[in-house]
Amino acid sequence: MIRVLIADDQALIRGAFRMMLESEPDIEVLGEAENGRDAVEQSRLRNPDVVLMDVRMPGMDGIEATRQLLADRSGPRVLMLTTFDLDVYVYEAMKAGASGFMLKNAPPDKLAAAIRTIARGETLLAPTVTRRLIEQFVQRPQPGGDAAALSELTEREIDVLRHVARGLSNLEIAECLTVSEATVKTHVNRLLTKLRLRDRTQATVLAYETGLVIPGAADPPAPKSTAQS
């Protein structure tokens, strides 16, 4: 059973989401929150698997609430919801650690499917979309701070991070580096742990913001037809 918390400042919308989700046999709605601060408090109390988080709420908005919830890697997965289809919200949601982004007018079946995707540990943004958004917002990487964290990575982990930031899958990275897919998965897990990141999306943002990958630069070599262990 996937445990869900709904956070939105409009009671009618919360009620509509609850009705949609309670008809799903594998989804349980734990409760509702009317603002970001309430979402953080209820999430820590109820331990949901997924939080449906509205972007624009009074007091504490959804982006800040997501930052606070996901400061701890054991926090829930967050699906951002908004009526505004603006790239800036998507980018800030990715930086905050959200696992996906949907418009509120999405069909009910799409919402349930999105929750299942998020609960499995996957993201709702395709690598090409993620990369395009990041390249739009990251023009002049600022040195220092997060850049210092890259010093903890091995040369191989740096190589893997570059390929992750370009949107390649583990299999494609394995083909480029002539290693096994399992080896790439191990490198990805280790670099995420060292950088204290939740997923590949946050790793991609970091790679661009630290200047490890430059917007508009050439892509890594195309994967070969077969991979070697």
WOQUIUR-V871850 format. One record per residue. N is the residue number from 1. PHI is phi as a letter, one per 20 degrees, with the letter a starting at -180 (none if undefined). Layout:
n->N phi->PHI
n->N phi->PHI
This chain:
n->1 phi->none
n->2 phi->e
n->3 phi->e
n->4 phi->c
n->5 phi->d
n->6 phi->d
n->7 phi->c
n->8 phi->b
n->9 phi->f
n->10 phi->d
n->11 phi->f
n->12 phi->f
n->13 phi->f
n->14 phi->g
n->15 phi->f
n->16 phi->f
n->17 phi->f
n->18 phi->f
n->19 phi->f
n->20 phi->g
n->21 phi->f
n->22 phi->f
n->23 phi->e
n->24 phi->e
n->25 phi->f
n->26 phi->d
n->27 phi->c
n->28 phi->d
n->29 phi->e
n->30 phi->f
n->31 phi->r
n->32 phi->c
n->33 phi->c
n->34 phi->e
n->35 phi->b
n->36 phi->f
n->37 phi->f
n->38 phi->f
n->39 phi->f
n->40 phi->f
n->41 phi->f
n->42 phi->f
n->43 phi->f
n->44 phi->f
n->45 phi->e
n->46 phi->e
n->47 phi->l
n->48 phi->f
n->49 phi->e
n->50 phi->c
n->51 phi->d
n->52 phi->e
n->53 phi->d
n->54 phi->f
n->55 phi->f
n->56 phi->d
n->57 phi->c
n->58 phi->f
n->59 phi->m
n->60 phi->d
n->61 phi->f
n->62 phi->f
n->63 phi->f
n->64 phi->f
n->65 phi->f
n->66 phi->f
n->67 phi->g
n->68 phi->f
n->69 phi->f
n->70 phi->e
n->71 phi->f
n->72 phi->d
n->73 phi->f
n->74 phi->e
n->75 phi->f
n->76 phi->f
n->77 phi->e
n->78 phi->c
n->79 phi->d
n->80 phi->f
n->81 phi->c
n->82 phi->b
n->83 phi->e
n->84 phi->d
n->85 phi->e
n->86 phi->d
n->87 phi->g
n->88 phi->f
n->89 phi->f
n->90 phi->f
n->91 phi->f
n->92 phi->f
n->93 phi->f
n->94 phi->f
n->95 phi->f
n->96 phi->f
n->97 phi->o
n->98 phi->f
n->99 phi->e
n->100 phi->a
n->101 phi->b
n->102 phi->c
n->103 phi->e
n->104 phi->f
n->105 phi->e
n->106 phi->f
n->107 phi->g
n->108 phi->g
n->109 phi->f
n->110 phi->f
n->111 phi->f
n->112 phi->f
n->113 phi->f
n->114 phi->f
n->115 phi->f
n->116 phi->f
n->117 phi->f
n->118 phi->f
n->119 phi->f
n->120 phi->f
n->121 phi->n
n->122 phi->e
n->123 phi->d
n->124 phi->e
n->125 phi->d
n->126 phi->f
n->127 phi->g
n->128 phi->f
n->129 phi->f
n->130 phi->g
n->131 phi->f
n->132 phi->f
n->133 phi->f
n->134 phi->f
n->135 phi->f
n->136 phi->f
n->137 phi->e
n->138 phi->d
n->139 phi->d
n->140 phi->c
n->141 phi->g
n->142 phi->e
n->143 phi->f
n->144 phi->n
n->145 phi->l
n->146 phi->f
n->147 phi->g
n->148 phi->f
n->149 phi->f
n->150 phi->f
n->151 phi->f
n->152 phi->f
n->153 phi->e
n->154 phi->f
n->155 phi->f
n->156 phi->f
n->157 phi->f
n->158 phi->f
n->159 phi->g
n->160 phi->f
n->161 phi->f
n->162 phi->g
n->163 phi->f
n->164 phi->f
n->165 phi->f
n->166 phi->e
n->167 phi->n
n->168 phi->f
n->169 phi->f
n->170 phi->g
n->171 phi->f
n->172 phi->f
n->173 phi->f
n->174 phi->g
n->175 phi->f
n->176 phi->f
n->177 phi->e
n->178 phi->l
n->179 phi->c
n->180 phi->e
n->181 phi->f
n->182 phi->f
n->183 phi->f
n->184 phi->f
n->185 phi->g
n->186 phi->f
n->187 phi->f
n->188 phi->f
n->189 phi->f
n->190 phi->f
n->191 phi->f
n->192 phi->f
n->193 phi->f
n->194 phi->f
n->195 phi->e
n->196 phi->l
n->197 phi->d
n->198 phi->e
n->199 phi->b
n->200 phi->f
n->201 phi->f
n->202 phi->f
n->203 phi->f
n->204 phi->f
n->205 phi->g
n->206 phi->f
n->207 phi->f
n->208 phi->f
n->209 phi->f
n->210 phi->e
n->211 phi->n
n->212 phi->f
n->213 phi->c
n->214 phi->d
n->215 phi->g
n->216 phi->n
n->217 phi->f
n->218 phi->f
n->219 phi->f
n->220 phi->f
n->221 phi->g
n->222 phi->f
n->223 phi->g
n->224 phi->f
n->225 phi->f
n->226 phi->c
n->227 phi->d
n->228 phi->d
n->229 phi->f
